[in-house]
Amino acid sequence: MEASAPSRITGRSMAKASRRAALLDAAAQLFADRGYNGVSIEDLGAAAGVSGPAVYRHFSNKPAVLGALLAGVSEDLLNGSNAVVTNAPDPASALRGLIEFQVDFALRNANVIRVQDRDLNSLTPEDAHTVRFLQRQYVEVWVDVMAKLLPDDDPAQLRRKAHAAFGLINSTPHTTPRRKSSSDIADLRLLLEKMAWSALNA
């Protein structure tokens, strides 16, 4: 039996993926600014440069947009954290890498964090299950690494530490101006990394 040929990446498929990404970027911005309930499908299309009906070529409805946004980000975090751990030479380097990874995410995705904090309960039950599952897996990546560095802490304690570190890092979009200079970002990045390291090793 012959193996099936790999699917080709065509210009049309790339354009479709690009429009989908643009819609998710627009959704993150609009949901962060107005709240999920304050945004219509027409608003999303206009922000992404397409007609409202064209949005339905990529998403079945507005709840599907929110689900794709939060599930996609959660999956990216899980995959990225696994890559950090795989490439780290030792547990301490892995933990520092995870902290840097989370800080970078928070600084680059302030809108998504605002949406997660405010509109998580607007997810459909199925999407909520997916997002929570992915996020629990992400926490366990951190717990597994910390268990090697802090063998006297039980897993429940390590989970509390991980969630506390996430809260510290992810508070940034709510506590700092949206417009920051490159030097401000560099200083904030260093501060967050130092504070998270201290908190996790407390």
N, C-alpha and C positions, 0 to 999 in steps of 0.2 A: 504493500500500500504506500503510495507516494505521500510525502509530507506536504501539507498545504503551503503554498507560497506565502511569505510574509506580506502583510498589507503594506502598500506603498503610501508614503506621505505625499499627497498631492497639494498643489497650490490651493485647491478648493478646501481641502481639509484643514490646511494651515490657516486659511482665512476664517473658517468657521471657529477654530479654536481661539483665534485672536479676538473675534467678536464676543465669544463667550467670556474670555478673560476680561475684556473691556466692560462687559455687563456686570461681572462680579466686582470689579474695581469701583464702578459707579454705584453699585448697591452698597458696598462698604462705606463709601463717602456719604451717600444720601441717608442710609439707615443711621449712621453715626450722628449726622447733623439733625435729622428730623424724627428719628425713631421709626421702627418698622411700620407702624400703623399710619404714619404720616407720609408714606411714599406709595405712589401708584405704579402700575406697570408702564403707563405712559411716561411717568417721570424717569423711570429707569432707562427706557428707550431713548428719550431725549438726551439724557446725560451721556449715553454711550454712542450717540449719533445714529440711532436707528429708529424706525417707527415703532410705536407701541406693539402692534400686532407681530412685528418681526421678532420680538422678544420670545414669543411662543415657539419659535423654531429651535430655541435653545433650552427653554424651561417651560414646564407645563403650566405653571402658575407662580404667583409671588412667593408662597411658602417654599416652593422648590428652589427659588433663588436663595432664600435665607439658609435652607438646608445645605445647598451646594457650597455656599460661602463658608459656613462654620464647620461642616464636615471636611471640606477640602483643606482648610487651614489646620484642623486637628490631625488629619492624615499627614500633612507636610511636617508638622511638629514631630510626630511619632517616627516617621522615616528619617528625618534629619537627626533626631537624637540617637537613633540606632547607629547611624553612620558615624556620629561623633564618638560613641563608645567603641565601635569596631576599630576605629583608626587611632585610638588613644593608647599610649604605651603602658599606662598603669592607671589604677583607680583614681589617684589624685588628679592626674591630667584629664581623665575622663570627666570628673566632676567640674573642674575648671572649664573644660570645653562645653559642658552642658550649660553652665552659667552664662558663658559668653554667647552661646547659641540662643538662649532664652532672652537675654538682654538685647541682642541684635533683632530678634523677632519683635520685641516690645517697641523698640525704637522705630522699626520699619512699618509696623502694623497697628498703629494707634487706633485707627478707625475700627479695625476688626475687634480689638479689645473692648472698645466702647459698645459695639453691637453685641458682643458676647455677654457683657455685664448687664445690659438693659433688656435684650430681646431674646435671650435663650429660651424663655418660657413660651415664645411664639412659634417655636419649632413644632412640626407635626410629631406625634408620638414615635413614629418610625425614625425620623431624623434625629430626634432627641436621644433615642436609644443608641444610634450610631455614634453621635458626637460624644456621649458620655462614655461609651465603650472605648473609643479611641483615646479620650483624655485619661481614662483610668490606666490604659496601657502605657501612656506617656509618663504618668506618675511612677509606674513600676520600673521604668527604665532608670529613673533617678534613685528609687529605693534600692534597686539591685547594686548600683554603684556605691551608694552611701553605706550599704551593709558591709562592704569590704573595708571601708575606712573607719566605720563606727560600729564594730561588732558587738559592743555592749548595749546598743540601742535596739529595741525590738521593732519589727516592721511598722507597727502602728505609730510609734514615735517618729520613725523616719518619714512616714507619709505626712505627718503633721508638719515636720520640718520642710518637706518639699512644698506643700501647699502654702506655708508661710513665706517661703522664698518667692513663689509665683506671685503671691499677693504684693510683696514688696516691689518686685520688678514690674508687674503689670499695673501698678498704681500710677506709673509714669504718665500715661495719657490724660489722667484726671488731675494731675498736680503740677504740670509744667505747661508753659505756653506752646501753642501749636507750631509757631515759627521760632526755630532755634538756629543759631549760627553753628558752623561746623565745629568751632571750639567749644561751644556749649554742649553739643552732642558728645564730643570726645570726653569732656569732663564728667558729664552725666553717666556715660557708659562706664568709665572707670569707677565712679562712686557706687553705682549699682552692683558692679562685679565684686567690689571689696565688701560691701554690706551683705550681699547674698552669701559670699564665702564665709564670712564671720557668723552669719545666722545659721547656716547649715552645720557648722562645726561647733556650735554653742553646746 
